[in-house]
Amino acid sequence: MSAEKVIRWKLNEVMARKRVKNKDLAEALSITENSVYRLRKVDEMPRLTPERLNGICAALNCQPGELLIYEPDNSGDKIVSIVNVA
């Protein structure tokens, strides 16, 4: 399987589209502006707790799906996922 990232994090784009500043999101999440800056500048989805993701969505008035985009891996490798549903 390829090491390419296929799920991209779009916090930077969503914040720009909604004209939300680092300072405003930092205040809403009770974190530092520097932490928001780091969250904005990564392309790969960061590890977030459900509470943090909920806070981001609430502050930006968006759905989690607006923060993510799936870009197919062009390497030709297939990703297989098996889900056991009880």
Biopython code that builds the backbone (N, CA, C, O; Angstrom):
import numpy as np
from Bio.PDB.StructureBuilder import StructureBuilder

atoms = [
    (1, "MET", "N", (0.848, -1.186, 0.000)),
    (1, "MET", "CA", (0.000, 0.000, 0.000)),
    (1, "MET", "C", (0.891, 1.247, 0.000)),
    (1, "MET", "O", (1.919, 1.267, 0.678)),
    (2, "SER", "N", (0.524, 2.248, -0.723)),
    (2, "SER", "CA", (1.275, 3.484, -0.858)),
    (2, "SER", "C", (1.213, 4.319, 0.419)),
    (2, "SER", "O", (0.251, 4.239, 1.183)),
    (3, "ALA", "N", (2.253, 5.120, 0.636)),
    (3, "ALA", "CA", (2.300, 5.986, 1.810)),
    (3, "ALA", "C", (1.651, 7.338, 1.540)),
    (3, "ALA", "O", (1.627, 8.201, 2.417)),
    (4, "GLU", "N", (1.119, 7.528, 0.323)),
    (4, "GLU", "CA", (0.472, 8.800, 0.002)),
    (4, "GLU", "C", (-0.755, 9.016, 0.863)),
    (4, "GLU", "O", (-1.469, 8.070, 1.198)),
    (5, "LYS", "N", (-0.991, 10.249, 1.212)),
    (5, "LYS", "CA", (-2.176, 10.600, 1.995)),
    (5, "LYS", "C", (-3.358, 10.746, 1.056)),
    (5, "LYS", "O", (-3.252, 11.408, 0.024)),
    (6, "VAL", "N", (-4.480, 10.137, 1.400)),
    (6, "VAL", "CA", (-5.641, 10.231, 0.538)),
    (6, "VAL", "C", (-6.779, 11.016, 1.172)),
    (6, "VAL", "O", (-7.756, 11.336, 0.495)),
    (7, "ILE", "N", (-6.673, 11.330, 2.449)),
    (7, "ILE", "CA", (-7.684, 12.155, 3.104)),
    (7, "ILE", "C", (-7.011, 13.461, 3.509)),
    (7, "ILE", "O", (-6.065, 13.467, 4.295)),
    (8, "ARG", "N", (-7.511, 14.563, 2.962)),
    (8, "ARG", "CA", (-6.900, 15.877, 3.198)),
    (8, "ARG", "C", (-7.740, 16.678, 4.182)),
    (8, "ARG", "O", (-8.970, 16.640, 4.139)),
    (9, "TRP", "N", (-7.068, 17.402, 5.066)),
    (9, "TRP", "CA", (-7.660, 18.257, 6.100)),
    (9, "TRP", "C", (-7.835, 19.652, 5.526)),
    (9, "TRP", "O", (-6.870, 20.229, 5.024)),
    (10, "LYS", "N", (-9.043, 20.214, 5.585)),
    (10, "LYS", "CA", (-9.330, 21.495, 4.944)),
    (10, "LYS", "C", (-9.700, 22.603, 5.927)),
    (10, "LYS", "O", (-10.439, 23.517, 5.560)),
    (11, "LEU", "N", (-9.211, 22.548, 7.158)),
    (11, "LEU", "CA", (-9.556, 23.576, 8.134)),
    (11, "LEU", "C", (-9.179, 24.964, 7.620)),
    (11, "LEU", "O", (-9.953, 25.910, 7.767)),
    (12, "ASN", "N", (-8.014, 25.090, 7.026)),
    (12, "ASN", "CA", (-7.559, 26.386, 6.520)),
    (12, "ASN", "C", (-8.549, 26.966, 5.513)),
    (12, "ASN", "O", (-8.887, 28.148, 5.573)),
    (13, "GLU", "N", (-9.010, 26.125, 4.591)),
    (13, "GLU", "CA", (-9.943, 26.598, 3.567)),
    (13, "GLU", "C", (-11.305, 26.964, 4.154)),
    (13, "GLU", "O", (-11.909, 27.962, 3.759)),
    (14, "VAL", "N", (-11.788, 26.150, 5.104)),
    (14, "VAL", "CA", (-13.088, 26.426, 5.710)),
    (14, "VAL", "C", (-13.035, 27.724, 6.510)),
    (14, "VAL", "O", (-13.954, 28.540, 6.441)),
    (15, "MET", "N", (-11.946, 27.914, 7.277)),
    (15, "MET", "CA", (-11.816, 29.152, 8.047)),
    (15, "MET", "C", (-11.735, 30.366, 7.124)),
    (15, "MET", "O", (-12.324, 31.406, 7.419)),
    (16, "ALA", "N", (-11.019, 30.248, 6.021)),
    (16, "ALA", "CA", (-10.908, 31.367, 5.079)),
    (16, "ALA", "C", (-12.266, 31.678, 4.454)),
    (16, "ALA", "O", (-12.658, 32.840, 4.350)),
    (17, "ARG", "N", (-12.980, 30.630, 4.041)),
    (17, "ARG", "CA", (-14.290, 30.828, 3.411)),
    (17, "ARG", "C", (-15.280, 31.489, 4.367)),
    (17, "ARG", "O", (-16.101, 32.308, 3.954)),
    (18, "LYS", "N", (-15.196, 31.129, 5.646)),
    (18, "LYS", "CA", (-16.120, 31.680, 6.636)),
    (18, "LYS", "C", (-15.565, 32.936, 7.322)),
    (18, "LYS", "O", (-16.203, 33.515, 8.201)),
    (19, "ARG", "N", (-14.367, 33.337, 6.900)),
    (19, "ARG", "CA", (-13.697, 34.531, 7.427)),
    (19, "ARG", "C", (-13.548, 34.487, 8.949)),
    (19, "ARG", "O", (-13.829, 35.462, 9.645)),
    (20, "VAL", "N", (-13.098, 33.330, 9.446)),
    (20, "VAL", "CA", (-12.853, 33.148, 10.875)),
    (20, "VAL", "C", (-11.352, 33.282, 11.103)),
    (20, "VAL", "O", (-10.554, 32.638, 10.422)),
    (21, "LYS", "N", (-10.976, 34.114, 12.058)),
    (21, "LYS", "CA", (-9.565, 34.337, 12.374)),
    (21, "LYS", "C", (-9.087, 33.326, 13.403)),
    (21, "LYS", "O", (-9.875, 32.767, 14.166)),
    (22, "ASN", "N", (-7.768, 33.103, 13.409)),
    (22, "ASN", "CA", (-7.164, 32.201, 14.391)),
    (22, "ASN", "C", (-7.584, 32.570, 15.810)),
    (22, "ASN", "O", (-7.910, 31.703, 16.621)),
    (23, "LYS", "N", (-7.570, 33.861, 16.094)),
    (23, "LYS", "CA", (-7.899, 34.353, 17.431)),
    (23, "LYS", "C", (-9.319, 33.944, 17.827)),
    (23, "LYS", "O", (-9.551, 33.513, 18.957)),
    (24, "ASP", "N", (-10.260, 34.078, 16.902)),
    (24, "ASP", "CA", (-11.655, 33.759, 17.194)),
    (24, "ASP", "C", (-11.854, 32.268, 17.450)),
    (24, "ASP", "O", (-12.566, 31.886, 18.379)),
    (25, "LEU", "N", (-11.229, 31.428, 16.633)),
    (25, "LEU", "CA", (-11.362, 29.987, 16.841)),
    (25, "LEU", "C", (-10.645, 29.571, 18.124)),
    (25, "LEU", "O", (-11.131, 28.712, 18.860)),
    (26, "ALA", "N", (-9.502, 30.175, 18.388)),
    (26, "ALA", "CA", (-8.767, 29.861, 19.618)),
    (26, "ALA", "C", (-9.611, 30.168, 20.852)),
    (26, "ALA", "O", (-9.652, 29.376, 21.794)),
    (27, "GLU", "N", (-10.272, 31.297, 20.845)),
    (27, "GLU", "CA", (-11.136, 31.658, 21.975)),
    (27, "GLU", "C", (-12.299, 30.677, 22.116)),
    (27, "GLU", "O", (-12.645, 30.278, 23.227)),
    (28, "ALA", "N", (-12.894, 30.295, 21.004)),
    (28, "ALA", "CA", (-14.032, 29.369, 21.038)),
    (28, "ALA", "C", (-13.627, 27.994, 21.556)),
    (28, "ALA", "O", (-14.422, 27.315, 22.206)),
    (29, "LEU", "N", (-12.386, 27.579, 21.269)),
    (29, "LEU", "CA", (-11.915, 26.257, 21.666)),
    (29, "LEU", "C", (-11.111, 26.275, 22.962)),
    (29, "LEU", "O", (-10.728, 25.223, 23.473)),
    (30, "SER", "N", (-10.858, 27.464, 23.489)),
    (30, "SER", "CA", (-10.018, 27.619, 24.695)),
    (30, "SER", "C", (-8.627, 27.023, 24.487)),
    (30, "SER", "O", (-8.106, 26.304, 25.340)),
    (31, "ILE", "N", (-8.038, 27.342, 23.325)),
    (31, "ILE", "CA", (-6.663, 26.944, 23.036)),
    (31, "ILE", "C", (-5.910, 28.177, 22.558)),
    (31, "ILE", "O", (-6.508, 29.236, 22.370)),
    (32, "THR", "N", (-4.608, 28.047, 22.360)),
    (32, "THR", "CA", (-3.812, 29.192, 21.931)),
    (32, "THR", "C", (-3.951, 29.423, 20.429)),
    (32, "THR", "O", (-4.298, 28.513, 19.676)),
    (33, "GLU", "N", (-3.679, 30.639, 20.014)),
    (33, "GLU", "CA", (-3.700, 30.965, 18.582)),
    (33, "GLU", "C", (-2.658, 30.139, 17.841)),
    (33, "GLU", "O", (-2.867, 29.751, 16.691)),
    (34, "ASN", "N", (-1.536, 29.871, 18.501)),
    (34, "ASN", "CA", (-0.480, 29.070, 17.892)),
    (34, "ASN", "C", (-0.975, 27.653, 17.602)),
    (34, "ASN", "O", (-0.616, 27.066, 16.581)),
    (35, "SER", "N", (-1.793, 27.108, 18.494)),
    (35, "SER", "CA", (-2.364, 25.773, 18.271)),
    (35, "SER", "C", (-3.304, 25.786, 17.071)),
    (35, "SER", "O", (-3.305, 24.848, 16.274)),
    (36, "VAL", "N", (-4.094, 26.832, 16.940)),
    (36, "VAL", "CA", (-4.988, 26.950, 15.787)),
    (36, "VAL", "C", (-4.161, 27.077, 14.513)),
    (36, "VAL", "O", (-4.488, 26.464, 13.497)),
    (37, "TYR", "N", (-3.103, 27.860, 14.562)),
    (37, "TYR", "CA", (-2.232, 28.021, 13.400)),
    (37, "TYR", "C", (-1.701, 26.666, 12.939)),
    (37, "TYR", "O", (-1.712, 26.364, 11.745)),
    (38, "ARG", "N", (-1.232, 25.844, 13.894)),
    (38, "ARG", "CA", (-0.710, 24.517, 13.550)),
    (38, "ARG", "C", (-1.809, 23.623, 12.972)),
    (38, "ARG", "O", (-1.562, 22.863, 12.036)),
    (39, "LEU", "N", (-3.020, 23.712, 13.525)),
    (39, "LEU", "CA", (-4.139, 22.919, 12.992)),
    (39, "LEU", "C", (-4.468, 23.331, 11.560)),
    (39, "LEU", "O", (-4.836, 22.488, 10.741)),
    (40, "ARG", "N", (-4.338, 24.614, 11.256)),
    (40, "ARG", "CA", (-4.667, 25.115, 9.917)),
    (40, "ARG", "C", (-3.638, 24.721, 8.882)),
    (40, "ARG", "O", (-3.986, 24.501, 7.721)),
    (41, "LYS", "N", (-2.395, 24.627, 9.269)),
    (41, "LYS", "CA", (-1.317, 24.483, 8.297)),
    (41, "LYS", "C", (-0.977, 23.049, 7.926)),
    (41, "LYS", "O", (-0.108, 22.829, 7.083)),
    (42, "VAL", "N", (-1.632, 22.073, 8.527)),
    (42, "VAL", "CA", (-1.357, 20.689, 8.154)),
    (42, "VAL", "C", (-2.314, 20.261, 7.049)),
    (42, "VAL", "O", (-3.474, 20.673, 7.022)),
    (43, "ASP", "N", (-1.817, 19.429, 6.138)),
    (43, "ASP", "CA", (-2.656, 18.909, 5.055)),
    (43, "ASP", "C", (-3.314, 17.599, 5.458)),
    (43, "ASP", "O", (-4.400, 17.262, 4.986)),
    (44, "GLU", "N", (-2.644, 16.870, 6.332)),
    (44, "GLU", "CA", (-3.139, 15.579, 6.764)),
    (44, "GLU", "C", (-3.985, 15.785, 8.018)),
    (44, "GLU", "O", (-3.644, 16.606, 8.870)),
    (45, "MET", "N", (-5.068, 15.055, 8.131)),
    (45, "MET", "CA", (-5.953, 15.236, 9.277)),
    (45, "MET", "C", (-5.208, 14.946, 10.574)),
    (45, "MET", "O", (-4.622, 13.876, 10.735)),
    (46, "PRO", "N", (-5.234, 15.910, 11.503)),
    (46, "PRO", "CA", (-4.564, 15.692, 12.794)),
    (46, "PRO", "C", (-5.395, 14.764, 13.671)),
    (46, "PRO", "O", (-6.584, 14.557, 13.428)),
    (47, "ARG", "N", (-4.756, 14.216, 14.684)),
    (47, "ARG", "CA", (-5.491, 13.414, 15.660)),
    (47, "ARG", "C", (-6.286, 14.370, 16.532)),
    (47, "ARG", "O", (-5.728, 15.242, 17.198)),
    (48, "LEU", "N", (-7.580, 14.191, 16.514)),
    (48, "LEU", "CA", (-8.459, 15.059, 17.288)),
    (48, "LEU", "C", (-9.369, 14.210, 18.155)),
    (48, "LEU", "O", (-9.808, 13.133, 17.750)),
    (49, "THR", "N", (-9.646, 14.705, 19.352)),
    (49, "THR", "CA", (-10.644, 14.040, 20.170)),
    (49, "THR", "C", (-12.016, 14.388, 19.599)),
    (49, "THR", "O", (-12.160, 15.398, 18.910)),
    (50, "PRO", "N", (-13.016, 13.570, 19.877)),
    (50, "PRO", "CA", (-14.365, 13.917, 19.413)),
    (50, "PRO", "C", (-14.810, 15.287, 19.954)),
    (50, "PRO", "O", (-15.516, 16.029, 19.272)),
    (51, "GLU", "N", (-14.394, 15.608, 21.170)),
    (51, "GLU", "CA", (-14.767, 16.899, 21.759)),
    (51, "GLU", "C", (-14.148, 18.058, 20.991)),
    (51, "GLU", "O", (-14.802, 19.078, 20.776)),
    (52, "ARG", "N", (-12.895, 17.912, 20.574)),
    (52, "ARG", "CA", (-12.214, 18.975, 19.824)),
    (52, "ARG", "C", (-12.853, 19.140, 18.447)),
    (52, "ARG", "O", (-13.088, 20.264, 18.003)),
    (53, "LEU", "N", (-13.134, 18.027, 17.773)),
    (53, "LEU", "CA", (-13.788, 18.110, 16.468)),
    (53, "LEU", "C", (-15.168, 18.737, 16.610)),
    (53, "LEU", "O", (-15.568, 19.552, 15.778)),
    (54, "ASN", "N", (-15.892, 18.368, 17.646)),
    (54, "ASN", "CA", (-17.203, 18.957, 17.914)),
    (54, "ASN", "C", (-17.079, 20.469, 18.121)),
    (54, "ASN", "O", (-17.891, 21.239, 17.607)),
    (55, "GLY", "N", (-16.064, 20.885, 18.872)),
    (55, "GLY", "CA", (-15.839, 22.310, 19.115)),
    (55, "GLY", "C", (-15.526, 23.076, 17.840)),
    (55, "GLY", "O", (-16.028, 24.181, 17.633)),
    (56, "ILE", "N", (-14.696, 22.489, 16.989)),
    (56, "ILE", "CA", (-14.355, 23.132, 15.714)),
    (56, "ILE", "C", (-15.610, 23.285, 14.858)),
    (56, "ILE", "O", (-15.865, 24.349, 14.295)),
    (57, "CYS", "N", (-16.389, 22.208, 14.769)),
    (57, "CYS", "CA", (-17.614, 22.262, 13.958)),
    (57, "CYS", "C", (-18.617, 23.268, 14.515)),
    (57, "CYS", "O", (-19.266, 23.988, 13.757)),
    (58, "ALA", "N", (-18.743, 23.317, 15.840)),
    (58, "ALA", "CA", (-19.670, 24.266, 16.454)),
    (58, "ALA", "C", (-19.216, 25.706, 16.196)),
    (58, "ALA", "O", (-20.028, 26.566, 15.856)),
    (59, "ALA", "N", (-17.923, 25.960, 16.360)),
    (59, "ALA", "CA", (-17.395, 27.315, 16.178)),
    (59, "ALA", "C", (-17.507, 27.776, 14.727)),
    (59, "ALA", "O", (-17.738, 28.955, 14.461)),
    (60, "LEU", "N", (-17.342, 26.843, 13.790)),
    (60, "LEU", "CA", (-17.384, 27.198, 12.369)),
    (60, "LEU", "C", (-18.752, 26.975, 11.747)),
    (60, "LEU", "O", (-18.966, 27.277, 10.573)),
    (61, "ASN", "N", (-19.675, 26.445, 12.535)),
    (61, "ASN", "CA", (-21.022, 26.146, 12.044)),
    (61, "ASN", "C", (-20.938, 25.302, 10.774)),
    (61, "ASN", "O", (-21.489, 25.655, 9.731)),
    (62, "CYS", "N", (-20.225, 24.166, 10.895)),
    (62, "CYS", "CA", (-20.044, 23.284, 9.744)),
    (62, "CYS", "C", (-20.182, 21.827, 10.162)),
    (62, "CYS", "O", (-20.263, 21.515, 11.350)),
    (63, "GLN", "N", (-20.207, 20.957, 9.191)),
    (63, "GLN", "CA", (-20.243, 19.521, 9.411)),
    (63, "GLN", "C", (-18.816, 18.980, 9.311)),
    (63, "GLN", "O", (-17.991, 19.569, 8.611)),
    (64, "PRO", "N", (-18.499, 17.860, 10.001)),
    (64, "PRO", "CA", (-17.150, 17.290, 9.902)),
    (64, "PRO", "C", (-16.731, 17.018, 8.459)),
    (64, "PRO", "O", (-15.557, 17.166, 8.119)),
    (65, "GLY", "N", (-17.671, 16.626, 7.615)),
    (65, "GLY", "CA", (-17.348, 16.345, 6.217)),
    (65, "GLY", "C", (-16.850, 17.549, 5.444)),
    (65, "GLY", "O", (-16.170, 17.391, 4.430)),
    (66, "GLU", "N", (-17.172, 18.746, 5.899)),
    (66, "GLU", "CA", (-16.675, 19.954, 5.236)),
    (66, "GLU", "C", (-15.184, 20.168, 5.506)),
    (66, "GLU", "O", (-14.513, 20.902, 4.780)),
    (67, "LEU", "N", (-14.677, 19.522, 6.552)),
    (67, "LEU", "CA", (-13.279, 19.684, 6.933)),
    (67, "LEU", "C", (-12.367, 18.648, 6.284)),
    (67, "LEU", "O", (-11.144, 18.739, 6.399)),
    (68, "LEU", "N", (-12.948, 17.672, 5.609)),
    (68, "LEU", "CA", (-12.179, 16.575, 5.017)),
    (68, "LEU", "C", (-12.504, 16.421, 3.545)),
    (68, "LEU", "O", (-13.615, 16.714, 3.104)),
    (69, "ILE", "N", (-11.515, 15.957, 2.789)),
    (69, "ILE", "CA", (-11.754, 15.623, 1.391)),
    (69, "ILE", "C", (-10.973, 14.350, 1.087)),
    (69, "ILE", "O", (-9.815, 14.207, 1.478)),
    (70, "TYR", "N", (-11.619, 13.441, 0.389)),
    (70, "TYR", "CA", (-10.979, 12.206, -0.044)),
    (70, "TYR", "C", (-10.415, 12.406, -1.433)),
    (70, "TYR", "O", (-11.137, 12.774, -2.359)),
    (71, "GLU", "N", (-9.120, 12.162, -1.576)),
    (71, "GLU", "CA", (-8.471, 12.246, -2.880)),
    (71, "GLU", "C", (-7.929, 10.865, -3.196)),
    (71, "GLU", "O", (-7.045, 10.381, -2.490)),
    (72, "PRO", "N", (-8.432, 10.219, -4.233)),
    (72, "PRO", "CA", (-7.990, 8.859, -4.552)),
    (72, "PRO", "C", (-6.478, 8.770, -4.724)),
    (72, "PRO", "O", (-5.842, 9.656, -5.293)),
    (73, "ASP", "N", (-5.929, 7.683, -4.219)),
    (73, "ASP", "CA", (-4.506, 7.386, -4.353)),
    (73, "ASP", "C", (-4.289, 6.863, -5.768)),
    (73, "ASP", "O", (-4.893, 5.862, -6.152)),
    (74, "ASN", "N", (-3.445, 7.516, -6.540)),
    (74, "ASN", "CA", (-3.234, 7.145, -7.937)),
    (74, "ASN", "C", (-2.165, 6.083, -8.134)),
    (74, "ASN", "O", (-1.749, 5.821, -9.263)),
    (75, "SER", "N", (-1.718, 5.472, -7.047)),
    (75, "SER", "CA", (-0.640, 4.484, -7.170)),
    (75, "SER", "C", (-1.128, 3.156, -7.726)),
    (75, "SER", "O", (-0.321, 2.310, -8.110)),
    (76, "GLY", "N", (-2.448, 2.964, -7.772)),
    (76, "GLY", "CA", (-2.980, 1.708, -8.275)),
    (76, "GLY", "C", (-3.220, 0.689, -7.184)),
    (76, "GLY", "O", (-3.853, -0.338, -7.428)),
    (77, "ASP", "N", (-2.724, 0.953, -5.974)),
    (77, "ASP", "CA", (-2.965, 0.046, -4.853)),
    (77, "ASP", "C", (-4.412, 0.149, -4.429)),
    (77, "ASP", "O", (-5.006, 1.226, -4.474)),
    (78, "LYS", "N", (-4.970, -0.951, -4.023)),
    (78, "LYS", "CA", (-6.344, -0.948, -3.533)),
    (78, "LYS", "C", (-6.321, -1.072, -2.023)),
    (78, "LYS", "O", (-5.558, -1.857, -1.461)),
    (79, "ILE", "N", (-7.166, -0.289, -1.376)),
    (79, "ILE", "CA", (-7.292, -0.335, 0.063)),
    (79, "ILE", "C", (-8.502, -1.198, 0.368)),
    (79, "ILE", "O", (-9.605, -0.937, -0.112)),
    (80, "VAL", "N", (-8.287, -2.213, 1.159)),
    (80, "VAL", "CA", (-9.369, -3.122, 1.508)),
    (80, "VAL", "C", (-9.691, -2.927, 2.988)),
    (80, "VAL", "O", (-8.800, -2.917, 3.837)),
    (81, "SER", "N", (-10.950, -2.778, 3.272)),
    (81, "SER", "CA", (-11.383, -2.608, 4.639)),
    (81, "SER", "C", (-12.467, -3.629, 4.934)),
    (81, "SER", "O", (-13.415, -3.787, 4.165)),
    (82, "ILE", "N", (-12.315, -4.320, 6.057)),
    (82, "ILE", "CA", (-13.311, -5.300, 6.455)),
    (82, "ILE", "C", (-13.953, -4.802, 7.733)),
    (82, "ILE", "O", (-13.264, -4.532, 8.717)),
    (83, "VAL", "N", (-15.256, -4.681, 7.721)),
    (83, "VAL", "CA", (-15.988, -4.213, 8.878)),
    (83, "VAL", "C", (-16.874, -5.356, 9.361)),
    (83, "VAL", "O", (-17.642, -5.926, 8.585)),
    (84, "ASN", "N", (-16.766, -5.685, 10.632)),
    (84, "ASN", "CA", (-17.595, -6.724, 11.219)),
    (84, "ASN", "C", (-18.779, -6.065, 11.887)),
    (84, "ASN", "O", (-18.632, -5.402, 12.914)),
    (85, "VAL", "N", (-19.950, -6.244, 11.311)),
    (85, "VAL", "CA", (-21.162, -5.653, 11.854)),
    (85, "VAL", "C", (-21.922, -6.747, 12.575)),
    (85, "VAL", "O", (-22.317, -7.752, 11.984)),
    (86, "ALA", "N", (-22.120, -6.525, 13.881)),
    (86, "ALA", "CA", (-22.816, -7.550, 14.677)),
    (86, "ALA", "C", (-24.314, -7.396, 14.575)),
    (86, "ALA", "O", (-25.057, -8.170, 15.179)),
]
sb = StructureBuilder()
sb.init_structure("model")
sb.init_model(0)
sb.init_chain("A")
sb.init_seg("    ")
for serial, (resi, resn, name, xyz) in enumerate(atoms, 1):
    if name == "N":
        sb.init_residue(resn, " ", resi, " ")
    sb.init_atom(name, np.array(xyz, "f"), 0.0, 1.0, " ", f" {name:<3s}", serial, name[0])
structure = sb.get_structure()
